[in-house]
Amino acid sequence: MTQLEMDRLYDQLAGLIDRTPPPERERALARLVIALAHQLDDYPRITETIRALTPISKSGSEPE
């Protein structure tokens, strides 16, 4: 992906968030992630990516 494409994607995502009422923003992002995951169609890769982005708790273990 080029820098220009990333910038355009960022602008589109920012627009989605801006147009979504604050209480619905998390849900809108979750729906977007599910739609993109469906397009990717690679369950192991998707779950690996989610695990990689999951914050580690202060106790040093991942949240359940």
mmCIF file as gemmi writes it, N, C-alpha and C atoms, coordinates in Angstrom:
data_model
loop_
_atom_site.group_PDB
_atom_site.id
_atom_site.type_symbol
_atom_site.label_atom_id
_atom_site.label_alt_id
_atom_site.label_comp_id
_atom_site.label_asym_id
_atom_site.label_entity_id
_atom_site.label_seq_id
_atom_site.pdbx_PDB_ins_code
_atom_site.Cartn_x
_atom_site.Cartn_y
_atom_site.Cartn_z
_atom_site.occupancy
_atom_site.B_iso_or_equiv
_atom_site.pdbx_formal_charge
_atom_site.auth_seq_id
_atom_site.auth_asym_id
_atom_site.pdbx_PDB_model_num
ATOM 1 N N . MET Axp A 1 ? 0.853 -1.163 0 1 0 ? 1 A 1
ATOM 2 C CA . MET Axp A 1 ? 0 0 0 1 0 ? 1 A 1
ATOM 3 C C . MET Axp A 1 ? 0.904 1.233 0 1 0 ? 1 A 1
ATOM 4 N N . THR Axp A 2 ? 0.582 2.171 -0.856 1 0 ? 2 A 1
ATOM 5 C CA . THR Axp A 2 ? 1.394 3.385 -0.936 1 0 ? 2 A 1
ATOM 6 C C . THR Axp A 2 ? 1.012 4.359 0.174 1 0 ? 2 A 1
ATOM 7 N N . GLN Axp A 3 ? 1.852 5.355 0.394 1 0 ? 3 A 1
ATOM 8 C CA . GLN Axp A 3 ? 1.542 6.37 1.394 1 0 ? 3 A 1
ATOM 9 C C . GLN Axp A 3 ? 0.253 7.107 1.039 1 0 ? 3 A 1
ATOM 10 N N . LEU Axp A 4 ? 0.066 7.401 -0.225 1 0 ? 4 A 1
ATOM 11 C CA . LEU Axp A 4 ? -1.155 8.08 -0.671 1 0 ? 4 A 1
ATOM 12 C C . LEU Axp A 4 ? -2.389 7.223 -0.38 1 0 ? 4 A 1
ATOM 13 N N . GLU Axp A 5 ? -2.295 5.936 -0.652 1 0 ? 5 A 1
ATOM 14 C CA . GLU Axp A 5 ? -3.418 5.042 -0.353 1 0 ? 5 A 1
ATOM 15 C C . GLU Axp A 5 ? -3.7 4.982 1.147 1 0 ? 5 A 1
ATOM 16 N N . MET Axp A 6 ? -2.637 4.928 1.948 1 0 ? 6 A 1
ATOM 17 C CA . MET Axp A 6 ? -2.824 4.92 3.402 1 0 ? 6 A 1
ATOM 18 C C . MET Axp A 6 ? -3.475 6.214 3.875 1 0 ? 6 A 1
ATOM 19 N N . ASP Axp A 7 ? -3.056 7.347 3.305 1 0 ? 7 A 1
ATOM 20 C CA . ASP Axp A 7 ? -3.648 8.633 3.674 1 0 ? 7 A 1
ATOM 21 C C . ASP Axp A 7 ? -5.125 8.676 3.306 1 0 ? 7 A 1
ATOM 22 N N . ARG Axp A 8 ? -5.452 8.171 2.133 1 0 ? 8 A 1
ATOM 23 C CA . ARG Axp A 8 ? -6.857 8.154 1.699 1 0 ? 8 A 1
ATOM 24 C C . ARG Axp A 8 ? -7.687 7.223 2.581 1 0 ? 8 A 1
ATOM 25 N N . LEU Axp A 9 ? -7.118 6.091 2.924 1 0 ? 9 A 1
ATOM 26 C CA . LEU Axp A 9 ? -7.804 5.157 3.803 1 0 ? 9 A 1
ATOM 27 C C . LEU Axp A 9 ? -8.041 5.786 5.171 1 0 ? 9 A 1
ATOM 28 N N . TYR Axp A 10 ? -7.03 6.452 5.691 1 0 ? 10 A 1
ATOM 29 C CA . TYR Axp A 10 ? -7.174 7.15 6.971 1 0 ? 10 A 1
ATOM 30 C C . TYR Axp A 10 ? -8.313 8.168 6.894 1 0 ? 10 A 1
ATOM 31 N N . ASP Axp A 11 ? -8.354 8.937 5.814 1 0 ? 11 A 1
ATOM 32 C CA . ASP Axp A 11 ? -9.417 9.938 5.647 1 0 ? 11 A 1
ATOM 33 C C . ASP Axp A 11 ? -10.796 9.289 5.601 1 0 ? 11 A 1
ATOM 34 N N . GLN Axp A 12 ? -10.9 8.153 4.918 1 0 ? 12 A 1
ATOM 35 C CA . GLN Axp A 12 ? -12.183 7.456 4.861 1 0 ? 12 A 1
ATOM 36 C C . GLN Axp A 12 ? -12.591 6.937 6.232 1 0 ? 12 A 1
ATOM 37 N N . LEU Axp A 13 ? -11.629 6.373 6.971 1 0 ? 13 A 1
ATOM 38 C CA . LEU Axp A 13 ? -11.929 5.882 8.312 1 0 ? 13 A 1
ATOM 39 C C . LEU Axp A 13 ? -12.298 7.022 9.261 1 0 ? 13 A 1
ATOM 40 N N . ALA Axp A 14 ? -11.587 8.135 9.159 1 0 ? 14 A 1
ATOM 41 C CA . ALA Axp A 14 ? -11.904 9.294 9.989 1 0 ? 14 A 1
ATOM 42 C C . ALA Axp A 14 ? -13.312 9.794 9.671 1 0 ? 14 A 1
ATOM 43 N N . GLY Axp A 15 ? -13.672 9.788 8.39 1 0 ? 15 A 1
ATOM 44 C CA . GLY Axp A 15 ? -15.019 10.204 7.997 1 0 ? 15 A 1
ATOM 45 C C . GLY Axp A 15 ? -16.08 9.279 8.565 1 0 ? 15 A 1
ATOM 46 N N . LEU Axp A 16 ? -15.805 7.963 8.538 1 0 ? 16 A 1
ATOM 47 C CA . LEU Axp A 16 ? -16.744 7.002 9.117 1 0 ? 16 A 1
ATOM 48 C C . LEU Axp A 16 ? -16.964 7.302 10.593 1 0 ? 16 A 1
ATOM 49 N N . ILE Axp A 17 ? -15.891 7.519 11.313 1 0 ? 17 A 1
ATOM 50 C CA . ILE Axp A 17 ? -15.996 7.805 12.746 1 0 ? 17 A 1
ATOM 51 C C . ILE Axp A 17 ? -16.716 9.124 12.987 1 0 ? 17 A 1
ATOM 52 N N . ASP Axp A 18 ? -16.374 10.149 12.23 1 0 ? 18 A 1
ATOM 53 C CA . ASP Axp A 18 ? -16.999 11.458 12.401 1 0 ? 18 A 1
ATOM 54 C C . ASP Axp A 18 ? -18.506 11.421 12.137 1 0 ? 18 A 1
ATOM 55 N N . ARG Axp A 19 ? -18.937 10.591 11.177 1 0 ? 19 A 1
ATOM 56 C CA . ARG Axp A 19 ? -20.359 10.514 10.826 1 0 ? 19 A 1
ATOM 57 C C . ARG Axp A 19 ? -21.151 9.6 11.763 1 0 ? 19 A 1
ATOM 58 N N . THR Axp A 20 ? -20.442 8.836 12.571 1 0 ? 20 A 1
ATOM 59 C CA . THR Axp A 20 ? -21.096 7.886 13.471 1 0 ? 20 A 1
ATOM 60 C C . THR Axp A 20 ? -21.288 8.539 14.838 1 0 ? 20 A 1
ATOM 61 N N . PRO Axp A 21 ? -22.507 8.466 15.392 1 0 ? 21 A 1
ATOM 62 C CA . PRO Axp A 21 ? -22.717 9.029 16.737 1 0 ? 21 A 1
ATOM 63 C C . PRO Axp A 21 ? -21.763 8.369 17.742 1 0 ? 21 A 1
ATOM 64 N N . PRO Axp A 22 ? -21.222 9.148 18.673 1 0 ? 22 A 1
ATOM 65 C CA . PRO Axp A 22 ? -20.244 8.609 19.625 1 0 ? 22 A 1
ATOM 66 C C . PRO Axp A 22 ? -20.623 7.279 20.285 1 0 ? 22 A 1
ATOM 67 N N . PRO Axp A 23 ? -21.875 7.086 20.719 1 0 ? 23 A 1
ATOM 68 C CA . PRO Axp A 23 ? -22.18 5.799 21.365 1 0 ? 23 A 1
ATOM 69 C C . PRO Axp A 23 ? -22.098 4.595 20.411 1 0 ? 23 A 1
ATOM 70 N N . GLU Axp A 24 ? -22.131 4.847 19.109 1 0 ? 24 A 1
ATOM 71 C CA . GLU Axp A 24 ? -22.122 3.762 18.128 1 0 ? 24 A 1
ATOM 72 C C . GLU Axp A 24 ? -20.759 3.54 17.476 1 0 ? 24 A 1
ATOM 73 N N . ARG Axp A 25 ? -19.748 4.309 17.847 1 0 ? 25 A 1
ATOM 74 C CA . ARG Axp A 25 ? -18.449 4.245 17.164 1 0 ? 25 A 1
ATOM 75 C C . ARG Axp A 25 ? -17.747 2.912 17.331 1 0 ? 25 A 1
ATOM 76 N N . GLU Axp A 26 ? -17.747 2.374 18.527 1 0 ? 26 A 1
ATOM 77 C CA . GLU Axp A 26 ? -17.083 1.079 18.734 1 0 ? 26 A 1
ATOM 78 C C . GLU Axp A 26 ? -17.766 -0.003 17.906 1 0 ? 26 A 1
ATOM 79 N N . ARG Axp A 27 ? -19.078 0.041 17.863 1 0 ? 27 A 1
ATOM 80 C CA . ARG Axp A 27 ? -19.83 -0.948 17.087 1 0 ? 27 A 1
ATOM 81 C C . ARG Axp A 27 ? -19.524 -0.8 15.593 1 0 ? 27 A 1
ATOM 82 N N . ALA Axp A 28 ? -19.433 0.435 15.103 1 0 ? 28 A 1
ATOM 83 C CA . ALA Axp A 28 ? -19.123 0.675 13.686 1 0 ? 28 A 1
ATOM 84 C C . ALA Axp A 28 ? -17.742 0.12 13.347 1 0 ? 28 A 1
ATOM 85 N N . LEU Axp A 29 ? -16.771 0.342 14.232 1 0 ? 29 A 1
ATOM 86 C CA . LEU Axp A 29 ? -15.428 -0.194 13.988 1 0 ? 29 A 1
ATOM 87 C C . LEU Axp A 29 ? -15.426 -1.719 14.025 1 0 ? 29 A 1
ATOM 88 N N . ALA Axp A 30 ? -16.177 -2.298 14.942 1 0 ? 30 A 1
ATOM 89 C CA . ALA Axp A 30 ? -16.257 -3.759 15.01 1 0 ? 30 A 1
ATOM 90 C C . ALA Axp A 30 ? -16.878 -4.318 13.731 1 0 ? 30 A 1
ATOM 91 N N . ARG Axp A 31 ? -17.929 -3.672 13.23 1 0 ? 31 A 1
ATOM 92 C CA . ARG Axp A 31 ? -18.544 -4.124 11.981 1 0 ? 31 A 1
ATOM 93 C C . ARG Axp A 31 ? -17.567 -4.012 10.816 1 0 ? 31 A 1
ATOM 94 N N . LEU Axp A 32 ? -16.787 -2.945 10.791 1 0 ? 32 A 1
ATOM 95 C CA . LEU Axp A 32 ? -15.78 -2.772 9.744 1 0 ? 32 A 1
ATOM 96 C C . LEU Axp A 32 ? -14.74 -3.885 9.805 1 0 ? 32 A 1
ATOM 97 N N . VAL Axp A 33 ? -14.268 -4.197 10.999 1 0 ? 33 A 1
ATOM 98 C CA . VAL Axp A 33 ? -13.267 -5.254 11.166 1 0 ? 33 A 1
ATOM 99 C C . VAL Axp A 33 ? -13.824 -6.591 10.697 1 0 ? 33 A 1
ATOM 100 N N . ILE Axp A 34 ? -15.064 -6.894 11.06 1 0 ? 34 A 1
ATOM 101 C CA . ILE Axp A 34 ? -15.677 -8.158 10.643 1 0 ? 34 A 1
ATOM 102 C C . ILE Axp A 34 ? -15.815 -8.206 9.124 1 0 ? 34 A 1
ATOM 103 N N . ALA Axp A 35 ? -16.221 -7.101 8.513 1 0 ? 35 A 1
ATOM 104 C CA . ALA Axp A 35 ? -16.367 -7.051 7.051 1 0 ? 35 A 1
ATOM 105 C C . ALA Axp A 35 ? -15.016 -7.254 6.362 1 0 ? 35 A 1
ATOM 106 N N . LEU Axp A 36 ? -13.972 -6.609 6.875 1 0 ? 36 A 1
ATOM 107 C CA . LEU Axp A 36 ? -12.642 -6.773 6.293 1 0 ? 36 A 1
ATOM 108 C C . LEU Axp A 36 ? -12.114 -8.194 6.515 1 0 ? 36 A 1
ATOM 109 N N . ALA Axp A 37 ? -12.387 -8.754 7.683 1 0 ? 37 A 1
ATOM 110 C CA . ALA Axp A 37 ? -11.961 -10.125 7.967 1 0 ? 37 A 1
ATOM 111 C C . ALA Axp A 37 ? -12.653 -11.094 7.009 1 0 ? 37 A 1
ATOM 112 N N . HIS Axp A 38 ? -13.911 -10.843 6.73 1 0 ? 38 A 1
ATOM 113 C CA . HIS Axp A 38 ? -14.651 -11.684 5.785 1 0 ? 38 A 1
ATOM 114 C C . HIS Axp A 38 ? -14 -11.617 4.399 1 0 ? 38 A 1
ATOM 115 N N . GLN Axp A 39 ? -13.569 -10.437 3.992 1 0 ? 39 A 1
ATOM 116 C CA . GLN Axp A 39 ? -12.905 -10.272 2.705 1 0 ? 39 A 1
ATOM 117 C C . GLN Axp A 39 ? -11.559 -10.995 2.681 1 0 ? 39 A 1
ATOM 118 N N . LEU Axp A 40 ? -10.839 -10.947 3.784 1 0 ? 40 A 1
ATOM 119 C CA . LEU Axp A 40 ? -9.532 -11.599 3.867 1 0 ? 40 A 1
ATOM 120 C C . LEU Axp A 40 ? -9.675 -13.124 3.818 1 0 ? 40 A 1
ATOM 121 N N . ASP Axp A 41 ? -10.713 -13.641 4.495 1 0 ? 41 A 1
ATOM 122 C CA . ASP Axp A 41 ? -11.043 -15.063 4.47 1 0 ? 41 A 1
ATOM 123 C C . ASP Axp A 41 ? -9.859 -15.944 4.873 1 0 ? 41 A 1
ATOM 124 N N . ASP Axp A 42 ? -9.197 -15.567 5.966 1 0 ? 42 A 1
ATOM 125 C CA . ASP Axp A 42 ? -8.053 -16.335 6.471 1 0 ? 42 A 1
ATOM 126 C C . ASP Axp A 42 ? -8.139 -16.335 7.997 1 0 ? 42 A 1
ATOM 127 N N . TYR Axp A 43 ? -8.981 -17.226 8.537 1 0 ? 43 A 1
ATOM 128 C CA . TYR Axp A 43 ? -9.266 -17.227 9.967 1 0 ? 43 A 1
ATOM 129 C C . TYR Axp A 43 ? -8.01 -17.277 10.84 1 0 ? 43 A 1
ATOM 130 N N . PRO Axp A 44 ? -7.054 -18.157 10.584 1 0 ? 44 A 1
ATOM 131 C CA . PRO Axp A 44 ? -5.85 -18.179 11.431 1 0 ? 44 A 1
ATOM 132 C C . PRO Axp A 44 ? -5.091 -16.844 11.415 1 0 ? 44 A 1
ATOM 133 N N . ARG Axp A 45 ? -4.975 -16.241 10.264 1 0 ? 45 A 1
ATOM 134 C CA . ARG Axp A 45 ? -4.264 -14.953 10.164 1 0 ? 45 A 1
ATOM 135 C C . ARG Axp A 45 ? -5.022 -13.859 10.914 1 0 ? 45 A 1
ATOM 136 N N . ILE Axp A 46 ? -6.339 -13.869 10.808 1 0 ? 46 A 1
ATOM 137 C CA . ILE Axp A 46 ? -7.169 -12.866 11.485 1 0 ? 46 A 1
ATOM 138 C C . ILE Axp A 46 ? -7.031 -12.997 13.002 1 0 ? 46 A 1
ATOM 139 N N . THR Axp A 47 ? -7.166 -14.222 13.515 1 0 ? 47 A 1
ATOM 140 C CA . THR Axp A 47 ? -7.069 -14.399 14.963 1 0 ? 47 A 1
ATOM 141 C C . THR Axp A 47 ? -5.662 -14.1 15.467 1 0 ? 47 A 1
ATOM 142 N N . GLU Axp A 48 ? -4.647 -14.43 14.676 1 0 ? 48 A 1
ATOM 143 C CA . GLU Axp A 48 ? -3.268 -14.101 15.05 1 0 ? 48 A 1
ATOM 144 C C . GLU Axp A 48 ? -3.088 -12.583 15.145 1 0 ? 48 A 1
ATOM 145 N N . THR Axp A 49 ? -3.655 -11.859 14.21 1 0 ? 49 A 1
ATOM 146 C CA . THR Axp A 49 ? -3.556 -10.397 14.214 1 0 ? 49 A 1
ATOM 147 C C . THR Axp A 49 ? -4.279 -9.812 15.417 1 0 ? 49 A 1
ATOM 148 N N . ILE Axp A 50 ? -5.455 -10.335 15.725 1 0 ? 50 A 1
ATOM 149 C CA . ILE Axp A 50 ? -6.196 -9.85 16.899 1 0 ? 50 A 1
ATOM 150 C C . ILE Axp A 50 ? -5.388 -10.094 18.168 1 0 ? 50 A 1
ATOM 151 N N . ARG Axp A 51 ? -4.825 -11.303 18.286 1 0 ? 51 A 1
ATOM 152 C CA . ARG Axp A 51 ? -3.992 -11.603 19.474 1 0 ? 51 A 1
ATOM 153 C C . ARG Axp A 51 ? -2.794 -10.671 19.565 1 0 ? 51 A 1
ATOM 154 N N . ALA Axp A 52 ? -2.193 -10.373 18.424 1 0 ? 52 A 1
ATOM 155 C CA . ALA Axp A 52 ? -1.017 -9.495 18.416 1 0 ? 52 A 1
ATOM 156 C C . ALA Axp A 52 ? -1.371 -8.085 18.858 1 0 ? 52 A 1
ATOM 157 N N . LEU Axp A 53 ? -2.608 -7.67 18.631 1 0 ? 53 A 1
ATOM 158 C CA . LEU Axp A 53 ? -3.028 -6.309 18.982 1 0 ? 53 A 1
ATOM 159 C C . LEU Axp A 53 ? -3.727 -6.226 20.33 1 0 ? 53 A 1
ATOM 160 N N . THR Axp A 54 ? -3.945 -7.365 20.981 1 0 ? 54 A 1
ATOM 161 C CA . THR Axp A 54 ? -4.62 -7.376 22.265 1 0 ? 54 A 1
ATOM 162 C C . THR Axp A 54 ? -3.664 -6.893 23.346 1 0 ? 54 A 1
ATOM 163 N N . PRO Axp A 55 ? -4.065 -5.848 24.076 1 0 ? 55 A 1
ATOM 164 C CA . PRO Axp A 55 ? -3.175 -5.345 25.134 1 0 ? 55 A 1
ATOM 165 C C . PRO Axp A 55 ? -2.945 -6.405 26.215 1 0 ? 55 A 1
ATOM 166 N N . ILE Axp A 56 ? -1.745 -6.41 26.742 1 0 ? 56 A 1
ATOM 167 C CA . ILE Axp A 56 ? -1.417 -7.317 27.838 1 0 ? 56 A 1
ATOM 168 C C . ILE Axp A 56 ? -1.713 -6.594 29.14 1 0 ? 56 A 1
ATOM 169 N N . SER Axp A 57 ? -2.384 -7.299 30.048 1 0 ? 57 A 1
ATOM 170 C CA . SER Axp A 57 ? -2.751 -6.686 31.326 1 0 ? 57 A 1
ATOM 171 C C . SER Axp A 57 ? -1.501 -6.441 32.171 1 0 ? 57 A 1
ATOM 172 N N . LYS Axp A 58 ? -1.669 -5.682 33.232 1 0 ? 58 A 1
ATOM 173 C CA . LYS Axp A 58 ? -0.55 -5.372 34.127 1 0 ? 58 A 1
ATOM 174 C C . LYS Axp A 58 ? 0.02 -6.616 34.788 1 0 ? 58 A 1
ATOM 175 N N . SER Axp A 59 ? -0.789 -7.675 34.888 1 0 ? 59 A 1
ATOM 176 C CA . SER Axp A 59 ? -0.293 -8.906 35.503 1 0 ? 59 A 1
ATOM 177 C C . SER Axp A 59 ? 0.574 -9.705 34.544 1 0 ? 59 A 1
ATOM 178 N N . GLY Axp A 60 ? 0.637 -9.25 33.272 1 0 ? 60 A 1
ATOM 179 C CA . GLY Axp A 60 ? 1.497 -9.901 32.302 1 0 ? 60 A 1
ATOM 180 C C . GLY Axp A 60 ? 0.796 -10.945 31.459 1 0 ? 60 A 1
ATOM 181 N N . SER Axp A 61 ? -0.502 -11.112 31.679 1 0 ? 61 A 1
ATOM 182 C CA . SER Axp A 61 ? -1.235 -12.091 30.875 1 0 ? 61 A 1
ATOM 183 C C . SER Axp A 61 ? -2.28 -11.383 30.03 1 0 ? 61 A 1
ATOM 184 N N . GLU Axp A 62 ? -2.658 -12.059 28.962 1 0 ? 62 A 1
ATOM 185 C CA . GLU Axp A 62 ? -3.667 -11.472 28.084 1 0 ? 62 A 1
ATOM 186 C C . GLU Axp A 62 ? -5.031 -11.549 28.764 1 0 ? 62 A 1
ATOM 187 N N . PRO Axp A 63 ? -5.92 -10.567 28.474 1 0 ? 63 A 1
ATOM 188 C CA . PRO Axp A 63 ? -7.271 -10.629 29.036 1 0 ? 63 A 1
ATOM 189 C C . PRO Axp A 63 ? -8.013 -11.841 28.481 1 0 ? 63 A 1
ATOM 190 N N . GLU Axp A 64 ? -8.951 -12.352 29.268 1 0 ? 64 A 1
ATOM 191 C CA . GLU Axp A 64 ? -9.721 -13.522 28.817 1 0 ? 64 A 1
ATOM 192 C C . GLU Axp A 64 ? -10.902 -13.101 28.002 1 0 ? 64 A 1
